[in-house]
């Protein structure tokens, strides 16, 4: 099976249209642009349309939160030219 990279901009758009208290993105691999190696099994927490935290492991969402499961994908920052 082919794995695709999901640009962070797509994730933020999904989170912004959700209308929930928080959106959690479970990323199988996260390219943060700082490290030479992708970080494995990370959770990106988005609140009010902004990233509020990035934590190691898969955080369980609270009731009312939206979960975007990208455990099988690589998430990376949006690219601009």
C-alpha positions in Angstrom: 0.0 0.0 0.0 1.3 3.4 -0.9 1.6 6.0 1.9 1.0 9.7 1.1 2.0 12.8 2.8 -0.8 15.1 4.1 0.1 18.8 4.1 -0.6 20.5 7.4 -2.8 23.1 5.5 -5.3 20.3 4.7 -5.4 19.2 8.3 -6.0 22.8 9.5 -8.8 23.3 7.0 -10.4 20.1 8.3 -10.0 21.3 11.9 -11.3 24.8 11.1 -14.5 23.4 9.5 -15.2 21.0 12.4 -16.7 23.5 14.9 -15.7 21.3 17.9 -13.9 22.3 21.1 -10.6 20.9 19.9 -9.4 18.8 17.0 -6.8 16.1 17.5 -4.7 14.8 14.6 -3.0 11.5 15.1 0.0 11.5 12.8 1.8 8.3 12.1 4.9 10.3 11.2 5.4 14.1 11.6 7.9 16.1 9.6 8.4 19.2 11.7 11.1 20.9 9.6 13.5 21.0 12.6 14.7 17.5 12.8 16.3 15.3 10.1 14.1 12.4 11.0 10.3 12.3 11.2 8.8 12.0 14.6 6.7 8.9 15.0 3.2 8.6 16.6 2.4 12.2 17.3 -0.7 14.1 18.3 -1.3 17.6 17.0 -3.9 19.5 19.0 -5.8 22.4 17.3 -7.9 24.8 19.3 -9.6 27.9 17.8 -8.0 27.3 14.5 -4.4 27.3 15.8 -2.0 24.5 16.9 -2.1 24.6 20.7 0.3 21.7 21.2 2.1 18.8 19.6 2.7 15.8 21.9 4.3 12.4 21.6 1.9 9.4 21.4 -1.7 9.3 20.5 -3.8 11.4 22.9 -7.4 10.3 23.6 -9.8 13.0 22.6 -12.2 14.4 25.2 -15.9 14.2 24.6 -16.9 16.7 21.9 -13.5 16.8 20.4 -12.9 15.8 16.8 -10.3 13.2 15.9 -8.6 13.0 12.5 -6.9 9.7 12.2 -3.8 9.9 10.0 -1.9 7.1 11.8 -1.0 5.6 8.5 0.2 8.8 6.9 3.0 11.4 7.2 2.0 14.9 8.1 4.2 17.9 7.3 4.0 21.7 7.2 2.5 23.3 4.2 5.0 24.2 1.5 5.2 27.7 0.1 7.3 29.1 -2.7 
